[in-house]
Amino acid sequence: MTSTAADVRALRNRLMEQVEARLTDLLDTERKRWAEVDPRAAVPVDAVADLVAAGGKRLRPAFCVSGYLAAGGDPGDRAVVDCAAALELVHAGALIHDDVLDASDLRRGAPAVHTRYTAEHRFRGWRGEARRYGEGTAILSGDLANILADRLTQSLPARARPLWNELLTEIIIGQFLDVTVAAEGVVDPELSRWIAVCKSGRYSIHRPLLLGALVAGREDLAATFEEYGEALGEAFQLRDDLIDAFGRSEAAGKPVGLDLEQHKMTLLLALAVRRDPRVRELVDSPEWDVPALRDLLSGSGIRTEIERRIDGLVARAVAAVNQAELDEAWRGELVVMAREVAYRDR
């Protein structure tokens, strides 16, 4: 029987509901376990649980489940549910740490973890420095999210374990290079592209998709999903750059403009520096004039250039998946997902 678009979405939605239930059950169990030791011990669990419950796109679990089902995986196998839930926990940990690194006070429309616990320290008049307490709580909460994620992946088949380990490593190395390049003021579009793909694109699209396929036993899809995932992952990060440079905090659910305030050499900015000497002059200054930089970027044509680049990356991703040995309905669904990811507004 031939599957339809409605069939594959319904099947994915059913597994995604199981992913949500797995996350809720795990975090509820952990909270109860540690609260019995001491109510304070549940704070890091609460920090992770609150962020997970706040929503988000569930992009990584969706790609993991889609890769699994597109590869012909058994919908009744719980291994893919655990893997998808683990990816959302890794994402939660990365966001918690990222907000500390970027000094971002808002996440998903609510105070970031470090902000929330800094404020609590001040309100209660505790000893020591409030900021250090808030950031320390956030760092430990993010670490806990990664530990819980790794626990969920204990049943991964051996063929998928190296990819999982690589995903975790790439996030850390990509984040470090992001911070270092900003500190050194390095202007290198190719390095900026690699950082963007490494710290965000791969773990958002390519790795989850391929993890799903590997859990299903379809190692032959590695090249196709790499081509699709790498192209779409870069488009995903470029959209993030555009949202940060030109978006509104109300729509994004987080502060915008932080990349410029933190001297982040995004791919968008690296390309703008190459094409406009006025942008380079501002970027070469010890302290960036962020309003002036945003004005220059708005009038430089870089937004149009990035949109064209995104169009090309989406076309590349679509071409890759259309040539894959997959059910036609799943090819169509992966095309839809590519467009939703690349042309989102938050």
C-alpha positions, -999 to +999 in steps of 0.1 A: +000+000+000+014+034-010+018+059+018+004+094+014+017+127+029-010+125+055+000+090+064+037+098+070+029+129+091+004+110+112+030+083+119+057+108+127+033+127+150+024+095+168+061+089+176+067+125+185+039+122+211+058+093+225+090+114+226+072+141+246+059+114+270+094+100+274+109+134+282+081+142+307+084+108+324+122+109+327+123+144+341+094+138+365+112+107+378+145+125+382+128+154+400+111+131+425+142+111+430+164+141+439+137+160+458+136+131+483+172+137+490+167+174+495+144+199+477+174+219+466+188+189+447+159+191+423+168+226+411+190+215+381+163+190+370+136+217+373+158+241+352+160+215+324+123+204+327+111+240+326+130+247+294+118+215+277+082+223+288+084+258+274+081+244+239+105+250+210+104+236+175+114+200+185+134+201+152+160+176+162+136+149+174+115+155+143+144+149+120+155+119+140+121+103+138+117+112+102+151+097+092+141+065+110+107+062+095+118+072+060+145+045+063+117+019+070+122+017+107+097-002+129+073+024+145+070+001+175+108+002+184+114+023+214+151+029+206+142+057+182+120+074+208+148+074+233+173+087+207+149+115+197+143+125+233+180+125+240+185+149+211+160+173+227+179+171+260+212+178+243+196+208+227+182+220+260+217+217+276+233+236+247+207+264+250+213+268+287+251+270+282+247+292+251+227+318+271+255+320+297+282+324+270+261+351+252+249+368+283+213+363+269+187+371+295+157+356+277+149+322+263+116+311+248+099+342+261+110+336+297+141+344+318+171+322+309+183+298+335+212+318+347+191+350+348+164+333+368+187+319+395+208+351+397+175+369+405+166+343+431+199+347+448+195+384+450+159+382+462+167+358+490+198+377+501+221+347+500+258+349+505+283+352+477+280+367+442+245+364+427+258+362+391+282+334+399+254+314+416+231+319+386+257+310+360+269+281+381+234+267+384+230+271+346+263+253+338+254+224+361+219+222+347+232+221+311+256+193+321+228+174+337+208+176+305+237+160+286+241+133+312+204+124+310+206+124+272+235+100+273+216+077+296+188+076+271+211+065+243+226+035+261+205+012+239+217+027+207+230+001+182+267-001+179+266+014+144+250+046+157+272+052+188+302+068+170+279+093+153+263+102+187+297+108+202+307+129+172+276+150+176+284+158+212+320+167+204+311+189+175+288+211+196+316+218+221+343+225+196+320+246+175+310+267+205+346+272+216+356+283+181+326+307+180+338+323+212+375+324+202+369+338+167+348+366+183+375+373+209+403+375+182+382+394+157+389+368+129+372+376+096+371+344+076+338+335+058+349+299+053+358+294+090+325+312+100+306+288+077+323+258+092+316+270+128+280+276+120+276+241+104+295+224+132+279+240+163+244+242+150+236+229+115+250+193+119+234+186+153+201+202+142+196+184+108+223+161+095+232+141+126+196+136+139+184+125+104+213+101+100+210+088+136+174+078+128+185+060+097+213+042+115+189+030+142+167+017+114+198-001+099+200+019+067+237+028+066+234+032+028+215+065+033+246+082+049+257+100+018+222+112+008+214+124+043+248+141+046+242+161+014+207+170+025+216+177+061+248+197+055+230+220+030+199+224+051+220+228+083+238+257+068+205+273+056+192+268+091+221+287+106+220+315+080+183+320+088+193+323+125+219+350+114+192+369+096+167+367+125+194+379+149+205+408+127+171+419+114+144+402+135+123+413+165+127+398+200+089+395+204+088+372+174+120+353+181+112+346+218+148+357+227+168+388+224+180+397+189+212+416+181+232+396+206+256+382+179+267+418+171+268+428+208+290+397+215+313+404+185+302+371+169+317+367+134+286+351+119+287+340+083+264+369+075+288+394+090+319+378+076+304+381+041+293+417+047+329+426+058+343+412+026+319+433+004+317+466+023+348+485+036+325+505+059+314+473+077+351+463+080+360+496+096+333+492+122+342+456+129+379+465+132+371+489+161+378+476+196+341+483+205+315+478+179+289+505+173+260+480+171+233+504+159+255+518+132+265+483+122+229+472+119+221+502+098+250+494+074+239+458+072+204+468+064+215+489+035+243+468+023+224+442+003+237+414+024+202+403+034+194+397-002+226+379-008+220+356+022+184+349+010+198+338-024+224+316-007+196+300+014+176+294-018+206+276-033+211+255-002+175+245-001+176+235-038+207+214-031+190+197-002+158+190-022+179+176-051+197+152-028+165+138-012+147+136-045+174+112-058+173+090-026+160+055-025+131+064-002+093+061-003+079+089-024+058+103+004+089+105+026+108+123-001+080+148-003+079+152+035+116+159+037+112+185+010+084+202+030+106+201+062+135+217+043+114+246+033+099+250+068+133+251+084+149+274+059+121+300+057+110+301+093+106+335+111+119+324+146 
